[in-house]
């Protein structure tokens, strides 16, 4: 993948304990602040003396042999390290490690403390991979306190060069029945390039290739995952790479959660009726398929058309599958349509479904409009067209008549000259 690593040791950032103390003091009155400042200084001095006096020359060295291994899971990497060669005996001290890695998805550092010497984490392989680890000592050797190594070991893997083979990768999980991932080819990609998609999730031992490619213009432009190719509510890593006569193409890596790509099916069962109080009651059913009904939120579009033909609309969000509306004047017409998506308690993203067919009250039958229902502007347009056709017909008749009149004298002269020529020949 064109990555390289290097290891460095640097001093850690200052402890946050002092900052917290200063922020707390800043909230107190001046008289109490002065007294607390002196007392806190004495306490900190005593703790520092105790730490130096007890620990003496005891220090913790950073771990060694830090490395990042790629098992081929398209972004799920293994981090391993070895304990420092100068570690204290296990009988005297408990050794743990603080691992920190940069989460490019959240743009922040994540940290864990573990007694193990390996850890697995998800990384965005389109960006630099940064990992660092400290050594932590505690137990009888530190009198119950925790000592952190003053240095850490770090490994950085550089991201691949810019200009991936594809761009704008979008995946849609249609009604949680099948997922389509589509992409756009890089304009600079050679014309003879062959693209491939590989995917991995936790239920797979190794990455697998796309089960069914989408072909557009003779090239692969997407992949369809049918049936049980992907489990519901899981993380999935994708890689689109390829090759051409110029060599391997720069891969593109994508990590997503299937529940955040769901697009529910279209609702096709809407029921609209009036109750005893002349209120409009709208009810509908969720789409058939694999989307849990209690994970859906709904958007209802309520439109109203008055006698003057003016149309107004209102959008309502709800998690119920029914809605009651107080109607206005009797001569107005009300129409409703709905669509759905997964709400925030089941997913952190997703797509709205397509709008359902509208249902209206009163429900006029769909038929060809009669002449009495045709708007006035249709009559005007028809009249203009007929007038233009008549004018063009008159112009054509006049033009033909004029052409015939101009042609008749010319024909007489031609016959006269022809007869004269014939007489001369006979003489």
HELIX and SHEET records of a PDB file:
HELIX    1   1 UNK A   17  UNK A   25  1                                   9    
HELIX    2   2 UNK A   30  UNK A   55  1                                  26    
HELIX    3   3 UNK A  140  UNK A  142  5                                   3    
HELIX    4   4 UNK A  258  UNK A  261  5                                   4    
HELIX    5   5 UNK A  293  UNK A  295  5                                   3    
HELIX    6   6 UNK A  371  UNK A  373  5                                   3    
HELIX    7   7 UNK A  376  UNK A  426  1                                  51    
SHEET    1   A 5 UNK A   7  UNK A  11  0                                        
SHEET    2   A 5 UNK A 151  UNK A 157 -1                                        
SHEET    3   A 5 UNK A 129  UNK A 138 -1                                        
SHEET    4   A 5 UNK A  94  UNK A 103 -1                                        
SHEET    5   A 5 UNK A 108  UNK A 114 -1                                        
SHEET    1   B 4 UNK A   7  UNK A  11  0                                        
SHEET    2   B 4 UNK A 151  UNK A 157 -1                                        
SHEET    3   B 4 UNK A 129  UNK A 138 -1                                        
SHEET    4   B 4 UNK A 147  UNK A 148 -1                                        
SHEET    1   C 3 UNK A  64  UNK A  70  0                                        
SHEET    2   C 3 UNK A  76  UNK A  82 -1                                        
SHEET    3   C 3 UNK A 118  UNK A 122 -1                                        
SHEET    1   D 5 UNK A 213  UNK A 216  0                                        
SHEET    2   D 5 UNK A 219  UNK A 225 -1                                        
SHEET    3   D 5 UNK A 178  UNK A 185 -1                                        
SHEET    4   D 5 UNK A 166  UNK A 174 -1                                        
SHEET    5   D 5 UNK A 262  UNK A 263  1                                        
SHEET    1   E 4 UNK A 208  UNK A 209  0                                        
SHEET    2   E 4 UNK A 194  UNK A 200 -1                                        
SHEET    3   E 4 UNK A 235  UNK A 244 -1                                        
SHEET    4   E 4 UNK A 247  UNK A 248 -1                                        
SHEET    1   F 4 UNK A 208  UNK A 209  0                                        
SHEET    2   F 4 UNK A 194  UNK A 200 -1                                        
SHEET    3   F 4 UNK A 235  UNK A 244 -1                                        
SHEET    4   F 4 UNK A 252  UNK A 257 -1                                        
SHEET    1   G 3 UNK A 270  UNK A 274  0                                        
SHEET    2   G 3 UNK A 280  UNK A 284 -1                                        
SHEET    3   G 3 UNK A 322  UNK A 325 -1                                        
SHEET    1   H 4 UNK A 311  UNK A 318  0                                        
SHEET    2   H 4 UNK A 296  UNK A 305 -1                                        
SHEET    3   H 4 UNK A 333  UNK A 342 -1                                        
SHEET    4   H 4 UNK A 359  UNK A 361 -1                                        
END                                                                             
